[in-house]
Amino acid sequence: MKLLKRKWSQISHIHNSDVVKSMYMWLFIVPILVKALSEVPSDVEFLIAGQAIPIKMELPFSFFCFYLSAFFFVLSNLIFQSKCPQLIKDHSSWRSFAEHGKGKEHLTAYVDGLEVSEELKEAAWNATFTAKPGGILQDQFWKFHDLGEWQTPRFRVMAVGFTYLAFVFMAWVILQNLYAVSKYAFLHQVIN
């Protein structure tokens, strides 16, 4: 399925975002909030200046959907962290590699971690020089980067699938919030 066929670098862009990084926190906070709010009555009245003001203590979205979104983001991120080649996790481009002052010995260490045949590794080491500013090392970097992009296809598909599931549940939570706000706005609209 073409929708699930993504490169590791595409998955990396999602997993390096602050939203996904914060999902670990929500995986633990949501159960605590659910437990704490389960003891609060859904209708509470406050007395202000002798006037009883009712407040609904219900949330406009499903904790279950929010928790599932966090859970699937975390699952996807665990697969990404364990199966994505280190070269791709550390460097999305030659510029990143070069700016960190890395050279052939660093590239060699990254290549040792790739799960590809020795023939493919040898072919990448013998990359054709294209007169790029980084020299032959830049050409070799991109050859190995490309080899890593498609490594471990089953785990890439799983990471992408879990990410899509997480986005579906997050979209559901957003739609629930949008519905609650719009319902409130239309019911409480002042008629002139």
C-alpha positions as CSV (number, residue, x, y, z in Angstrom):
1,M,0.0,0.0,0.0
2,K,1.5,3.3,-1.2
3,L,0.2,5.2,1.8
4,L,2.4,3.2,4.2
5,K,5.5,3.2,2.0
6,R,7.5,6.0,3.6
7,K,11.2,6.5,4.0
8,W,12.8,6.7,7.4
9,S,13.7,10.4,6.9
10,Q,10.0,11.1,6.4
11,I,9.1,9.3,9.6
12,S,12.0,11.2,11.3
13,H,10.4,14.6,10.5
14,I,7.3,13.6,12.5
15,H,9.2,12.0,15.4
16,N,11.4,15.0,15.8
17,S,8.5,17.4,16.3
18,D,7.7,18.7,19.8
19,V,4.1,17.3,19.6
20,V,5.3,13.7,19.2
21,K,8.0,14.1,21.8
22,S,5.4,15.3,24.4
23,M,3.2,12.2,23.9
24,Y,5.3,10.2,26.4
25,M,4.2,12.6,29.1
26,W,0.5,12.3,28.1
27,L,0.7,8.5,28.2
28,F,1.2,8.9,32.0
29,I,-0.8,12.1,32.7
30,V,-4.0,10.9,31.1
31,P,-4.6,8.0,33.5
32,I,-3.9,10.2,36.5
33,L,-6.4,12.9,35.2
34,V,-9.0,10.2,34.5
35,K,-8.7,8.9,38.1
36,A,-8.7,12.4,39.6
37,L,-11.7,13.6,37.6
38,S,-13.7,10.4,38.2
39,E,-14.3,11.5,41.7
40,V,-15.6,15.0,40.7
41,P,-19.4,15.3,40.2
42,S,-20.4,16.3,36.6
43,D,-22.5,19.2,37.9
44,V,-21.0,21.6,40.5
45,E,-22.6,24.8,41.9
46,F,-20.6,27.7,43.2
47,L,-22.2,30.5,45.3
48,I,-21.0,33.9,44.2
49,A,-22.7,36.9,45.9
50,G,-25.6,34.7,47.0
51,Q,-26.2,33.5,43.4
52,A,-25.8,29.8,42.6
53,I,-23.7,29.4,39.4
54,P,-23.8,25.9,37.9
55,I,-20.7,24.6,36.2
56,K,-20.5,21.4,34.1
57,M,-17.2,19.5,34.9
58,E,-17.3,17.3,31.9
59,L,-14.6,17.5,29.3
60,P,-15.6,18.0,25.7
61,F,-13.5,15.2,24.4
62,S,-12.8,11.5,25.1
63,F,-9.9,10.7,27.3
64,F,-9.9,7.3,25.7
65,C,-9.3,8.7,22.2
66,F,-6.6,11.1,23.5
67,Y,-4.9,8.3,25.3
68,L,-5.0,6.0,22.2
69,S,-3.4,8.8,20.2
70,A,-0.6,9.2,22.7
71,F,-0.2,5.4,22.9
72,F,0.1,5.0,19.1
73,F,2.5,7.9,18.8
74,V,4.7,6.3,21.5
75,L,4.6,2.9,19.8
76,S,5.6,4.4,16.5
77,N,8.3,6.4,18.2
78,L,9.7,3.3,19.9
79,I,9.9,1.5,16.6
80,F,11.5,4.5,15.0
81,Q,14.1,4.8,17.8
82,S,15.0,1.1,17.7
83,K,14.9,0.4,14.0
84,C,15.7,3.5,12.1
85,P,19.4,3.7,11.0
86,Q,21.5,5.9,13.3
87,L,22.8,7.9,10.3
88,I,19.3,9.0,9.4
89,K,18.3,9.7,13.0
90,D,21.4,11.9,13.5
91,H,21.7,13.6,10.1
92,S,18.9,14.4,7.7
93,S,21.4,16.0,5.2
94,W,25.0,16.2,4.3
95,R,25.1,19.7,5.7
96,S,24.1,18.4,9.2
97,F,26.9,15.7,8.9
98,A,29.5,18.2,7.8
99,E,28.5,20.9,10.3
100,H,29.0,18.4,13.2
101,G,32.6,18.0,11.9
102,K,32.2,14.4,11.1
103,G,34.5,12.6,8.6
104,K,35.1,9.2,7.1
105,E,35.6,7.4,10.5
106,H,32.2,8.6,11.6
107,L,30.6,7.5,8.4
108,T,32.3,4.1,8.8
109,A,30.7,3.7,12.3
110,Y,27.3,4.5,10.8
111,V,27.8,2.1,8.0
112,D,28.6,-0.7,10.4
113,G,25.1,-0.3,11.9
114,L,23.3,-0.6,8.5
115,E,21.5,-3.9,7.9
116,V,22.4,-4.2,4.2
117,S,24.6,-6.6,2.3
118,E,28.4,-6.2,2.1
119,E,28.1,-5.9,-1.7
120,L,25.8,-2.8,-1.3
121,K,28.2,-1.3,1.2
122,E,31.1,-1.9,-1.1
123,A,29.3,-0.3,-4.0
124,A,28.5,2.8,-1.8
125,W,32.1,3.1,-0.7
126,N,33.0,3.1,-4.4
127,A,30.6,5.9,-5.2
128,T,31.2,7.9,-8.4
129,F,32.7,11.3,-7.6
130,T,30.3,14.0,-8.7
131,A,32.4,17.1,-7.8
132,K,30.1,18.1,-4.9
133,P,31.7,20.6,-2.4
134,G,32.1,17.8,0.2
135,G,34.1,15.6,-2.2
136,I,33.8,11.9,-2.5
137,L,32.8,11.7,1.2
138,Q,29.6,13.6,0.4
139,D,28.8,11.2,-2.4
140,Q,29.4,8.3,-0.1
141,F,27.3,9.8,2.6
142,W,24.3,10.1,0.3
143,K,24.8,6.6,-1.0
144,F,24.7,5.2,2.6
145,H,21.9,7.5,3.5
146,D,19.8,6.2,0.6
147,L,20.6,2.6,1.6
148,G,19.4,3.3,5.1
149,E,16.2,5.0,4.0
150,W,14.5,1.7,2.9
151,Q,16.0,-0.6,5.5
152,T,13.7,-2.8,7.6
153,P,10.5,-2.3,5.5
154,R,8.2,-4.2,7.9
155,F,9.2,-1.9,10.8
156,R,8.9,1.2,8.7
157,V,5.3,0.2,7.7
158,M,4.5,-0.5,11.4
159,A,5.9,2.9,12.4
160,V,3.9,4.7,9.7
161,G,0.7,2.8,10.5
162,F,0.9,3.6,14.2
163,T,1.5,7.2,13.3
164,Y,-1.5,7.4,11.1
165,L,-3.6,5.7,13.8
166,A,-2.4,8.3,16.3
167,F,-3.3,11.2,13.9
168,V,-6.8,9.6,13.4
169,F,-7.5,9.6,17.1
170,M,-6.0,13.1,17.6
171,A,-8.3,14.3,14.8
172,W,-11.2,12.7,16.5
173,V,-10.4,14.6,19.7
174,I,-10.1,17.9,17.8
175,L,-13.4,17.3,16.1
176,Q,-15.1,16.6,19.4
177,N,-13.7,19.8,20.8
178,L,-14.8,21.7,17.7
179,Y,-18.3,20.3,18.0
180,A,-18.5,21.2,21.7
181,V,-17.4,24.8,21.1
182,S,-19.6,25.3,18.1
183,K,-22.6,23.8,19.9
184,Y,-22.0,26.1,22.9
185,A,-21.5,29.1,20.6
186,F,-24.8,28.5,18.7
187,L,-26.8,27.8,21.8
188,H,-25.6,30.8,23.7
189,Q,-25.5,33.3,20.8
190,V,-27.0,36.6,21.6
191,I,-29.9,37.5,19.4
192,N,-30.0,41.2,18.5
